[in-house]
Amino acid sequence: MSFSSDVKKELSNINIYSNKDITEAELLGYVLSANCREFDDYIELITENEFNIERLYKLLFKLNIEYEPATNKKVFIARINKNSLKSLRRIETIKKEDELKAIVRGVFLGSGSINDPNKKYHLEILIDDNEKSIFLQNIIKKFEVNTKILRTTNTIYIKEGEEISKFLALIGATKSVLTFEEVRVVRETRNNVNRVVNCETANLNKIVNASVKQVEAIKLLKKMKKFETMPDYLIEIAELRIENPEMSLKDLGEMLETPIGKSGVNHRLKKIQEYAEEIKKGS
């Protein structure tokens, strides 16, 4: 299964059904997506994903909206009479944060995709007209996630790793965020280290392997809002490691406000990795 399918599978398992307003908001997100086709008397919501259509059917069932299931080759369809949607709120009237997030999640489930981060950073959501794409972009912007719009197709897209990670967190794909961050840390740390010149190959490889794990642990702690809960002496060394992924333990120790030796730096970084491991076990 692709990374994009993994993300959608995770999102499809989020239990929101006890909250009618959030359930309604996610459904409205589906309707906003490019995979919603409108006819005179009904609309069709379309997906190629089996667990995605099951999610959609549950939303409709919980909202007491009648629908007609259908299939066309590998495509799953939910056909809904327009009259049955009149009880729903207008999407532009929704203001609560959890409900806005549900709208974005629904649109992504409807017509979003994300590339395997091992290959490239690219997330996109297909929207069928300019006004809708701007409306969705403005919602996403409220959560400090930067997106762009390809005007020729009204596609919203993100190509920056940090912004994609923030978007996944926004829509509730927690496990996918951790997977994405692990890949991103390895890629970006290696890129940084590769810029270092005049360094012996053996030492470089040793620094890369250790630094990748250390930076991964630090970024995970920041992502999960646990970074600031660490003691100040760990925060200090963590910030230095993030800023200097290519630097040796000896050099890091000399940069501290109160310099310490290589073994002391190693002890602190191992402590940080232990905190990160505890978070992984808890998730």
Backbone bond lengths (Angstrom), bond angles and torsions (degrees), N, CA, C in turn:
res aa  C-N    CA-C-N  psi(-1)  N-CA   C-N-CA  omega(-1)  CA-C   N-CA-C  phi
1 M - - - 1.464 - - 1.528 109.26 -
2 S 1.325 117.62 141.60 1.457 122.38 -178.62 1.523 111.43 -72.66
3 F 1.346 115.51 163.59 1.470 119.55 177.20 1.526 110.16 -61.25
4 S 1.330 116.89 -38.55 1.460 121.10 179.18 1.530 110.71 -61.06
5 S 1.330 116.60 -42.33 1.468 120.70 178.24 1.521 111.43 -66.65
6 D 1.333 116.03 -37.19 1.471 119.97 176.97 1.526 111.16 -60.69
7 V 1.341 115.22 -42.95 1.472 119.41 178.98 1.521 110.31 -61.93
8 K 1.322 116.57 -46.71 1.470 119.83 -177.96 1.530 111.89 -66.99
9 K 1.313 116.26 -34.21 1.462 119.10 176.69 1.524 110.26 -64.06
10 E 1.332 116.26 -43.10 1.460 119.90 177.81 1.525 110.95 -61.78
11 L 1.314 117.16 -45.00 1.468 121.10 179.99 1.524 111.31 -63.37
12 S 1.321 116.26 -36.38 1.469 120.36 -178.42 1.519 112.57 -67.31
13 N 1.326 116.16 -17.61 1.469 120.28 -179.24 1.523 113.23 -94.71
14 I 1.328 117.34 -0.57 1.465 120.11 177.87 1.520 109.25 -71.97
15 N 1.313 116.79 124.45 1.468 120.90 -176.55 1.535 110.20 -90.25
16 I 1.317 115.45 107.05 1.473 120.74 -179.87 1.527 111.57 -119.21
17 Y 1.321 116.88 1.64 1.463 120.87 -164.70 1.523 114.80 -68.38
18 S 1.333 117.03 -17.62 1.470 118.50 178.13 1.532 111.44 -76.78
19 N 1.331 116.86 -12.64 1.460 121.76 179.47 1.526 109.06 -109.37
20 K 1.317 116.81 103.86 1.463 121.71 -174.89 1.523 112.08 -61.77
21 D 1.329 117.23 -39.67 1.466 120.17 -176.67 1.527 111.75 -66.70
22 I 1.342 116.99 -41.78 1.463 120.11 178.58 1.526 110.61 -68.69
23 T 1.336 116.40 -39.45 1.460 120.84 176.82 1.524 110.53 -60.17
24 E 1.313 115.89 -44.66 1.460 121.32 179.00 1.535 110.76 -63.14
25 A 1.327 116.66 -42.14 1.464 120.85 -178.76 1.526 111.28 -63.15
26 E 1.331 116.66 -40.61 1.468 119.08 179.21 1.527 110.86 -65.59
27 L 1.330 116.65 -39.71 1.460 119.69 177.10 1.532 111.07 -62.24
28 L 1.314 116.61 -41.72 1.466 120.32 177.87 1.529 110.69 -62.10
29 G 1.331 116.39 -30.99 1.460 120.01 174.73 1.516 111.51 -64.25
30 Y 1.338 116.41 -43.59 1.469 120.31 175.25 1.532 110.50 -55.67
31 V 1.318 114.99 -45.85 1.471 120.01 -177.03 1.528 111.02 -64.34
32 L 1.336 116.92 -29.50 1.462 121.50 179.53 1.531 112.12 -73.14
33 S 1.313 117.53 -22.49 1.462 121.19 -173.54 1.529 112.41 -72.01
34 A 1.340 114.64 165.32 1.465 120.52 -179.04 1.522 112.21 -70.13
35 N 1.339 117.45 -15.91 1.455 120.30 179.64 1.532 112.85 -90.06
36 C 1.327 115.12 21.37 1.465 121.57 170.62 1.531 107.71 -107.21
37 R 1.311 116.90 117.74 1.467 121.15 179.36 1.527 109.50 -106.13
38 E 1.311 115.94 132.48 1.464 121.09 -175.69 1.525 111.25 -106.97
39 F 1.327 115.34 132.87 1.459 122.38 176.13 1.532 108.57 -122.22
40 D 1.316 117.83 -177.03 1.466 120.68 -175.60 1.524 112.73 -59.15
41 D 1.322 116.33 -48.80 1.465 120.02 -173.34 1.531 114.31 -111.97
42 Y 1.305 117.30 -8.58 1.463 119.21 -175.79 1.529 110.45 -150.27
43 I 1.341 114.64 167.22 1.461 120.52 172.15 1.526 108.30 -122.12
44 E 1.315 115.96 158.10 1.462 121.61 175.67 1.527 109.11 -123.32
45 L 1.325 115.43 127.01 1.459 121.69 173.66 1.521 107.25 -102.19
46 I 1.331 116.57 126.37 1.453 121.76 -168.45 1.532 110.67 -122.68
47 T 1.328 116.42 142.27 1.461 121.45 174.16 1.523 109.23 -153.85
48 E 1.334 115.86 152.85 1.459 121.07 175.10 1.525 111.17 -95.59
49 N 1.316 116.11 -2.13 1.451 122.30 -171.36 1.526 111.42 -101.76
50 E 1.328 117.02 123.43 1.464 120.41 -175.30 1.526 112.67 -66.06
51 F 1.341 117.42 -45.36 1.467 118.18 179.64 1.524 110.97 -72.58
52 N 1.334 116.35 -22.09 1.456 120.54 176.46 1.531 110.79 -69.62
53 I 1.330 117.31 -42.21 1.467 119.99 179.85 1.526 110.07 -69.82
54 E 1.333 117.47 -32.15 1.466 120.23 176.85 1.532 109.91 -64.46
55 R 1.319 115.57 -39.08 1.469 120.14 176.47 1.520 110.06 -61.68
56 L 1.306 116.17 -45.58 1.460 121.50 -179.04 1.525 111.34 -62.38
57 Y 1.320 116.87 -43.32 1.472 120.67 178.61 1.534 110.91 -61.44
58 K 1.340 116.76 -37.94 1.465 119.76 178.96 1.527 111.27 -66.07
59 L 1.332 115.87 -41.10 1.468 119.20 177.82 1.527 110.42 -58.73
60 L 1.311 115.60 -46.81 1.473 120.82 -178.78 1.531 110.94 -63.96
61 F 1.328 115.68 -41.56 1.461 119.97 -179.56 1.522 111.16 -63.91
62 K 1.342 116.87 -46.15 1.462 120.80 -178.50 1.530 112.26 -65.01
63 L 1.336 116.72 -25.40 1.464 120.88 179.87 1.535 111.89 -95.83
64 N 1.330 115.49 6.56 1.473 121.80 179.23 1.534 112.12 57.03
65 I 1.317 115.31 40.09 1.466 120.83 177.71 1.522 108.91 -103.74
66 E 1.302 116.39 121.50 1.459 120.56 -179.39 1.530 110.21 -73.22
67 Y 1.320 115.44 141.30 1.462 119.95 179.36 1.527 109.58 -146.08
68 E 1.297 114.62 160.73 1.455 120.93 178.11 1.528 108.33 -116.38
69 P 1.345 117.63 111.07 1.465 119.15 179.29 1.531 110.92 -73.90
70 A 1.316 115.47 147.34 1.454 120.55 179.16 1.519 109.23 -154.62
71 T 1.322 115.87 160.96 1.463 121.19 175.20 1.517 108.87 -132.99
72 N 1.319 115.40 150.43 1.460 121.56 176.67 1.516 106.67 -141.35
73 K 1.343 116.24 99.54 1.456 122.74 -172.70 1.532 108.82 58.97
74 K 1.346 118.59 -114.00 1.465 121.16 -179.22 1.522 112.62 -97.84
75 V 1.305 116.99 9.99 1.461 121.46 -176.18 1.522 110.63 -102.27
76 F 1.337 116.28 133.94 1.456 122.38 176.05 1.532 108.67 -100.60
77 I 1.338 115.33 140.20 1.461 119.82 -174.27 1.526 110.32 -132.42
78 A 1.337 115.32 139.88 1.465 121.26 169.06 1.530 106.59 -117.78
79 R 1.330 116.19 113.40 1.471 121.28 -178.27 1.529 108.44 -97.98
80 I 1.332 116.59 124.59 1.465 121.86 -172.44 1.522 109.95 -126.19
81 N 1.328 115.54 129.41 1.465 119.83 175.14 1.526 109.41 -67.86
82 K 1.328 117.23 134.84 1.468 120.93 -176.22 1.525 112.68 -60.68
83 N 1.308 117.07 -32.67 1.472 120.38 -179.41 1.531 111.82 -60.95
84 S 1.347 116.54 -31.09 1.466 119.76 -177.42 1.520 112.04 -75.19
85 L 1.322 117.14 -9.74 1.463 120.93 179.60 1.527 112.67 -96.05
86 K 1.332 116.35 -4.39 1.459 119.40 -175.63 1.528 112.75 -66.30
87 S 1.330 116.89 -21.75 1.469 119.85 -179.59 1.531 112.48 -77.25
88 L 1.329 117.21 -13.95 1.457 120.98 -178.50 1.528 111.11 -76.14
89 R 1.323 115.04 152.28 1.459 119.44 176.39 1.523 110.78 -69.18
90 R 1.313 115.74 159.45 1.462 120.03 170.63 1.526 107.86 -74.70
91 I 1.300 116.48 133.98 1.460 120.96 -172.15 1.528 112.53 -60.79
92 E 1.330 116.54 -31.93 1.470 119.72 -177.47 1.529 112.72 -73.51
93 T 1.348 117.66 -10.39 1.470 120.50 179.24 1.532 112.30 -87.41
94 I 1.321 117.26 -8.65 1.466 121.47 -177.00 1.525 110.08 -79.01
95 K 1.337 116.85 129.20 1.460 121.23 -174.42 1.533 113.81 -128.06
96 K 1.345 118.60 -23.67 1.461 120.70 -175.86 1.530 110.69 -67.88
97 E 1.332 115.93 143.32 1.463 120.90 -174.66 1.525 113.06 -59.45
98 D 1.334 117.33 -47.15 1.458 120.21 -178.18 1.528 111.46 -61.99
99 E 1.315 115.83 -35.13 1.459 119.98 -179.59 1.531 111.31 -75.56
100 L 1.330 116.91 -35.78 1.470 120.09 175.45 1.529 110.26 -64.70
101 K 1.326 116.40 -40.46 1.462 120.35 176.70 1.533 110.30 -62.02
102 A 1.319 116.38 -38.50 1.458 120.82 179.06 1.529 111.13 -64.36
103 I 1.338 117.04 -37.28 1.465 120.82 176.12 1.523 109.91 -59.49
104 V 1.341 115.63 -48.79 1.471 120.02 -178.84 1.531 110.46 -62.37
105 R 1.335 116.66 -41.64 1.459 120.41 178.04 1.527 110.90 -61.19
106 G 1.327 116.29 -42.90 1.460 120.16 179.82 1.515 112.49 -63.32
107 V 1.337 117.15 -41.52 1.469 120.36 178.56 1.521 110.16 -64.70
108 F 1.340 116.54 -43.07 1.467 119.19 179.78 1.528 110.89 -63.33
109 L 1.335 116.63 -43.66 1.468 119.27 176.87 1.524 110.79 -61.19
110 G 1.338 115.91 -35.22 1.458 119.81 -177.85 1.513 113.86 -71.95
111 S 1.347 117.78 -46.60 1.472 118.60 -173.97 1.525 112.85 -149.14
112 G 1.330 116.50 28.98 1.459 120.14 178.35 1.512 112.40 -100.71
113 S 1.333 116.18 161.52 1.461 121.70 175.15 1.519 109.10 -155.49
114 I 1.329 115.56 158.81 1.462 120.77 179.26 1.523 108.57 -143.63
115 N 1.319 116.71 136.39 1.457 121.51 -179.84 1.521 111.56 -75.35
116 D 1.320 115.89 159.84 1.456 122.12 171.84 1.527 107.63 -61.45
117 P 1.344 118.57 119.89 1.462 120.47 -176.60 1.524 113.69 -65.04
118 N 1.329 117.92 -17.27 1.458 120.40 175.56 1.529 111.50 -66.91
119 K 1.337 115.72 -23.71 1.458 120.20 -177.40 1.518 112.08 -99.47
120 K 1.319 117.56 -51.41 1.460 120.57 176.56 1.523 109.50 -163.69
121 Y 1.318 115.48 161.39 1.459 121.36 177.23 1.527 107.96 -93.51
122 H 1.320 116.27 113.49 1.464 119.57 177.37 1.520 109.73 -161.18
123 L 1.325 115.94 120.67 1.463 122.98 175.15 1.522 107.26 -126.65
124 E 1.337 116.45 138.66 1.457 118.81 178.81 1.520 111.33 -145.71
125 I 1.337 114.30 153.90 1.467 121.84 176.16 1.520 107.36 -131.66
126 L 1.324 116.38 124.82 1.451 121.32 -179.61 1.528 110.41 -85.33
127 I 1.315 116.15 126.63 1.471 122.93 177.16 1.528 107.36 -124.97
128 D 1.328 117.17 145.87 1.472 117.97 -171.01 1.527 115.56 -90.33
129 D 1.337 118.74 -4.56 1.462 117.92 173.33 1.530 111.46 -154.17
130 N 1.313 116.00 162.99 1.455 122.80 -172.73 1.527 112.67 -63.67
131 E 1.328 117.31 -42.35 1.468 120.98 -177.84 1.525 111.52 -62.26
132 K 1.329 116.21 -42.13 1.462 120.06 179.40 1.524 111.67 -67.19
133 S 1.332 117.01 -39.57 1.465 120.03 -179.15 1.528 110.85 -65.26
134 I 1.316 117.38 -39.67 1.472 120.89 177.53 1.526 110.23 -66.60
135 F 1.335 116.70 -40.83 1.462 121.59 178.54 1.531 110.09 -58.85
136 L 1.338 116.83 -47.38 1.461 120.38 -179.87 1.527 110.96 -67.03
137 Q 1.308 117.27 -41.83 1.461 120.69 178.90 1.529 111.13 -57.90
138 N 1.320 116.88 -39.61 1.461 121.05 179.69 1.526 111.98 -66.96
139 I 1.328 116.71 -35.38 1.465 119.66 176.15 1.529 109.44 -64.24
140 I 1.320 116.26 -48.75 1.468 121.03 -178.28 1.528 110.59 -61.16
141 K 1.326 115.98 -37.05 1.465 121.00 -179.12 1.526 111.78 -62.84
142 K 1.333 117.20 -29.66 1.467 121.00 178.64 1.525 111.25 -59.09
143 F 1.333 116.61 -25.55 1.464 121.41 -178.41 1.534 111.71 -102.06
144 E 1.340 114.73 20.01 1.467 122.52 173.96 1.528 112.53 59.90
145 V 1.314 115.51 38.40 1.462 121.47 172.85 1.528 107.32 -112.17
146 N 1.320 116.08 124.56 1.462 120.72 -177.11 1.520 111.90 -90.14
147 T 1.315 116.07 127.38 1.465 121.74 177.93 1.520 109.37 -128.24
148 K 1.330 115.14 165.83 1.460 121.43 174.15 1.518 108.65 -127.45
149 I 1.329 116.26 161.79 1.462 121.62 179.67 1.518 109.50 -121.49
150 L 1.317 116.27 127.55 1.459 121.56 172.80 1.524 107.24 -84.04
151 R 1.308 116.17 105.42 1.463 121.41 -168.64 1.529 113.54 -63.17
152 T 1.327 117.59 -30.11 1.471 119.50 -177.51 1.523 112.89 -66.33
153 T 1.350 116.42 -27.42 1.470 120.37 -178.35 1.529 112.98 -124.75
154 N 1.350 117.24 -1.21 1.475 122.04 -177.01 1.529 112.54 60.37
155 T 1.331 115.34 30.27 1.460 121.21 179.10 1.526 110.30 -87.53
156 I 1.326 116.34 127.94 1.463 121.16 173.25 1.520 107.51 -85.65
157 Y 1.334 117.25 133.01 1.457 118.76 -178.25 1.525 111.71 -143.62
158 I 1.345 114.70 157.64 1.465 123.08 176.66 1.525 107.20 -135.36
159 K 1.331 116.84 133.56 1.452 121.24 179.35 1.529 112.93 -120.88
160 E 1.343 117.25 -1.65 1.461 120.65 -179.91 1.526 109.67 -96.87
161 G 1.331 115.86 132.33 1.458 120.50 -176.93 1.516 113.91 -58.10
162 E 1.328 117.47 -44.11 1.464 121.40 -179.18 1.521 111.27 -62.27
163 E 1.323 117.27 -41.16 1.471 121.09 -178.82 1.530 111.17 -70.08
164 I 1.332 117.15 -37.23 1.470 120.18 176.78 1.530 109.91 -63.60
165 S 1.325 116.40 -42.36 1.465 121.01 178.43 1.521 110.62 -60.71
166 K 1.320 117.39 -43.33 1.464 121.93 178.10 1.525 111.05 -64.74
167 F 1.334 116.87 -37.69 1.466 120.24 179.19 1.531 110.53 -65.05
168 L 1.330 117.22 -44.76 1.464 120.67 179.51 1.528 110.97 -61.17
169 A 1.328 116.33 -39.05 1.466 119.76 176.53 1.524 110.74 -65.48
170 L 1.321 116.43 -38.10 1.463 121.96 179.88 1.522 111.81 -59.28
171 I 1.338 117.76 -43.10 1.465 120.44 -176.09 1.531 112.90 -87.58
172 G 1.345 116.70 -0.09 1.458 119.49 173.57 1.513 116.05 95.19
173 A 1.347 117.67 14.10 1.467 121.04 -178.83 1.534 109.72 -89.05
174 T 1.336 117.13 68.50 1.462 122.54 -172.32 1.524 112.77 -61.37
175 K 1.320 117.43 -48.87 1.469 120.58 -179.13 1.530 110.81 -64.10
176 S 1.309 116.37 -38.01 1.464 120.09 178.89 1.522 111.30 -66.58
177 V 1.336 116.76 -33.26 1.465 120.57 175.77 1.530 109.81 -60.97
178 L 1.320 117.22 -45.94 1.461 121.14 -179.05 1.529 110.82 -62.99
179 T 1.335 116.82 -43.45 1.465 120.67 177.81 1.519 110.89 -62.33
180 F 1.320 116.36 -45.56 1.461 121.67 -179.64 1.523 110.70 -62.26
181 E 1.339 116.95 -42.87 1.457 121.33 -178.45 1.522 111.98 -65.87
182 E 1.328 117.03 -37.70 1.460 120.07 178.11 1.520 110.63 -60.55
183 V 1.327 116.18 -45.12 1.468 120.82 179.18 1.530 109.88 -65.33
184 R 1.317 115.81 -44.14 1.470 120.76 -175.59 1.532 111.42 -64.96
185 V 1.327 116.73 -41.25 1.461 120.00 179.98 1.527 110.39 -62.00
186 V 1.327 116.54 -44.87 1.468 120.03 179.44 1.525 110.75 -61.07
187 R 1.335 116.77 -47.49 1.467 120.49 -179.27 1.522 112.15 -61.94
188 E 1.316 116.77 -49.10 1.452 120.05 -173.18 1.533 112.17 -74.40
189 T 1.334 116.85 -34.68 1.461 118.60 177.34 1.524 110.46 -66.42
190 R 1.330 116.30 -42.10 1.463 119.25 178.44 1.522 111.12 -64.55
191 N 1.307 116.34 -37.48 1.469 119.40 177.56 1.520 111.05 -62.65
192 N 1.343 115.42 -43.29 1.468 119.45 179.13 1.522 111.30 -64.00
193 V 1.333 114.82 -44.16 1.457 119.25 -177.74 1.528 111.08 -65.69
194 N 1.328 116.40 -35.60 1.467 120.22 -179.27 1.519 112.83 -65.36
195 R 1.334 116.63 -17.44 1.458 119.51 178.59 1.537 112.05 -80.36
196 V 1.315 115.02 -14.03 1.458 118.93 -178.72 1.536 109.59 -75.18
197 V 1.310 115.78 132.68 1.469 120.50 -179.83 1.519 110.26 -114.20
198 N 1.353 114.54 168.27 1.466 121.75 176.84 1.528 112.64 56.26
199 C 1.311 115.24 45.49 1.481 119.90 179.34 1.521 108.14 -129.82
200 E 1.302 117.51 135.86 1.457 120.73 179.81 1.522 110.44 -62.04
201 T 1.339 116.14 141.45 1.470 121.84 -175.90 1.523 112.23 -58.39
202 A 1.305 117.22 -43.55 1.472 119.90 -177.83 1.518 111.09 -62.93
203 N 1.329 116.28 -45.48 1.458 120.31 179.73 1.513 111.27 -66.15
204 L 1.315 116.57 -37.99 1.458 121.30 -179.92 1.525 110.87 -62.06
205 N 1.342 116.31 -46.43 1.466 120.04 -179.76 1.523 111.41 -63.09
206 K 1.321 116.17 -38.29 1.462 120.17 179.27 1.526 110.81 -64.86
207 I 1.329 115.74 -43.00 1.465 120.50 179.38 1.522 110.83 -65.22
208 V 1.347 116.08 -42.27 1.471 120.58 -179.72 1.518 110.74 -58.95
209 N 1.312 116.72 -51.64 1.466 120.46 -175.86 1.526 112.17 -61.53
210 A 1.326 116.15 -43.18 1.462 119.60 179.76 1.521 111.40 -71.71
211 S 1.338 115.89 -42.79 1.463 120.30 -176.47 1.521 111.94 -65.28
212 V 1.327 116.93 -39.15 1.465 120.99 178.99 1.523 110.56 -56.49
213 K 1.324 116.21 -47.06 1.469 120.54 -179.12 1.529 111.51 -67.06
214 Q 1.318 116.20 -39.24 1.466 120.15 -178.64 1.523 111.86 -68.15
215 V 1.336 116.53 -45.67 1.466 121.00 -179.80 1.524 110.24 -66.27
216 E 1.332 116.67 -38.75 1.466 121.00 177.14 1.532 110.25 -58.49
217 A 1.329 116.13 -45.53 1.470 120.69 -179.52 1.524 111.02 -63.60
218 I 1.329 116.57 -43.06 1.473 120.61 -178.37 1.520 110.58 -64.77
219 K 1.329 117.48 -44.81 1.467 120.58 -178.26 1.530 111.22 -66.98
220 L 1.326 116.18 -33.97 1.465 119.33 176.20 1.529 110.39 -64.15
221 L 1.327 116.99 -43.76 1.464 120.88 178.78 1.522 110.93 -61.26
222 K 1.330 116.84 -39.88 1.464 119.94 177.98 1.522 110.57 -67.21
223 K 1.325 116.56 -42.70 1.462 120.98 -178.12 1.527 111.33 -62.24
224 M 1.319 115.73 -37.90 1.464 120.55 -176.80 1.531 112.25 -92.75
225 K 1.354 116.49 13.74 1.466 122.06 175.55 1.532 113.06 61.03
226 K 1.335 116.53 32.16 1.459 120.51 179.46 1.529 112.35 -110.12
227 F 1.325 116.77 -6.40 1.455 121.04 -175.06 1.525 111.94 -60.55
228 E 1.340 116.39 -48.89 1.458 120.27 -175.25 1.527 113.31 -71.16
229 T 1.323 117.12 -10.18 1.464 119.53 178.83 1.528 112.01 -83.49
230 M 1.328 118.18 -9.01 1.461 121.46 179.30 1.527 110.75 -76.00
231 P 1.328 117.20 159.25 1.470 120.41 174.79 1.529 110.79 -60.70
232 D 1.328 116.16 153.69 1.461 121.29 -176.75 1.523 112.53 -58.32
233 Y 1.350 117.50 -36.85 1.468 119.00 -176.62 1.530 111.56 -68.18
234 L 1.349 117.03 -26.80 1.464 120.36 176.08 1.529 110.68 -79.45
235 I 1.329 116.34 -38.29 1.470 120.38 177.18 1.528 110.08 -60.82
236 E 1.336 116.22 -40.88 1.471 120.48 -178.66 1.523 111.43 -61.24
237 I 1.330 117.45 -48.51 1.467 119.94 -178.36 1.525 110.97 -70.44
238 A 1.357 116.51 -32.58 1.465 120.38 178.91 1.528 111.07 -64.68
239 E 1.303 116.89 -43.34 1.468 120.62 179.82 1.529 111.01 -65.16
240 L 1.329 116.54 -37.43 1.466 119.90 177.25 1.528 110.97 -65.80
241 R 1.342 117.12 -40.14 1.469 120.24 179.79 1.527 111.22 -65.52
242 I 1.334 117.48 -42.15 1.466 121.22 178.69 1.527 110.40 -60.54
243 E 1.317 116.42 -41.26 1.469 121.38 -177.72 1.525 112.54 -76.66
244 N 1.344 116.64 -21.96 1.470 120.45 -175.22 1.528 110.75 -135.18
245 P 1.350 117.94 65.81 1.472 120.27 -175.64 1.527 113.73 -63.90
246 E 1.359 117.35 -20.61 1.458 120.63 -177.59 1.528 112.99 -90.16
247 M 1.315 118.19 -7.12 1.469 122.23 -169.69 1.526 111.95 -81.41
248 S 1.315 116.62 144.96 1.463 122.11 178.09 1.528 110.43 -72.96
249 L 1.342 115.75 162.36 1.465 120.55 178.66 1.529 111.03 -61.65
250 K 1.318 116.29 -38.83 1.462 120.86 -179.93 1.533 110.99 -60.52
251 D 1.341 115.65 -46.28 1.466 119.84 -178.86 1.527 111.63 -67.86
252 L 1.360 116.17 -36.93 1.462 119.35 177.18 1.526 110.70 -60.98
253 G 1.335 116.16 -43.92 1.462 120.80 -179.27 1.514 112.72 -60.81
254 E 1.327 116.54 -35.16 1.458 120.98 -179.55 1.525 112.71 -72.82
255 M 1.365 116.78 -19.13 1.456 121.00 -178.95 1.529 113.05 -86.19
256 L 1.324 117.19 -11.86 1.465 120.59 -178.54 1.526 111.04 -67.44
257 E 1.318 115.72 154.87 1.466 120.64 179.11 1.532 110.15 -58.17
258 T 1.323 115.49 -41.17 1.463 121.53 170.31 1.523 107.04 -114.48
259 P 1.321 118.26 98.54 1.472 121.14 -172.88 1.525 112.64 -57.43
260 I 1.346 114.30 144.46 1.464 121.09 175.61 1.520 108.38 -134.48
261 G 1.324 116.15 169.38 1.453 121.02 -177.94 1.518 113.54 -82.41
262 K 1.329 114.46 177.71 1.468 122.26 -178.02 1.528 111.89 -58.15
263 S 1.339 117.18 -43.71 1.473 120.30 -177.60 1.522 111.13 -66.02
264 G 1.339 116.32 -36.10 1.466 120.02 178.43 1.513 111.98 -65.76
265 V 1.333 116.21 -41.49 1.473 120.65 176.98 1.520 110.30 -63.57
266 N 1.332 116.06 -43.68 1.465 121.04 179.96 1.522 110.67 -60.54
267 H 1.320 117.23 -41.75 1.469 121.78 179.46 1.533 110.80 -61.56
268 R 1.339 117.24 -43.53 1.469 120.99 -178.78 1.528 111.79 -66.43
269 L 1.321 115.74 -42.65 1.468 118.99 -179.29 1.529 111.50 -67.43
270 K 1.329 116.71 -35.04 1.469 119.76 176.13 1.521 110.97 -65.70
271 K 1.331 116.08 -36.37 1.465 120.58 177.82 1.528 110.06 -62.99
272 I 1.326 116.85 -40.58 1.461 121.61 178.46 1.527 110.20 -63.74
273 Q 1.327 117.09 -41.57 1.469 121.17 179.01 1.526 110.96 -65.14
274 E 1.332 116.84 -34.48 1.467 120.37 177.14 1.530 110.64 -65.13
275 Y 1.348 117.78 -40.45 1.465 121.11 176.13 1.519 110.43 -59.82
276 A 1.340 115.89 -43.96 1.467 120.48 -178.62 1.527 111.14 -64.31
277 E 1.349 117.03 -39.16 1.455 120.59 179.16 1.527 111.20 -63.84
278 E 1.320 116.96 -36.95 1.466 120.84 178.30 1.531 110.54 -63.85
279 I 1.336 116.24 -37.33 1.477 120.31 178.28 1.519 110.41 -67.22
280 K 1.340 116.44 -41.87 1.466 120.11 179.60 1.525 111.06 -61.19
281 K 1.330 115.63 -41.71 1.469 119.86 179.56 1.527 110.40 -64.41
282 G 1.327 115.52 -37.25 1.461 120.09 -178.65 1.505 113.74 -71.44
283 S 1.384 117.27 -25.60 1.453 120.13 -178.63 1.515 111.78 -83.63
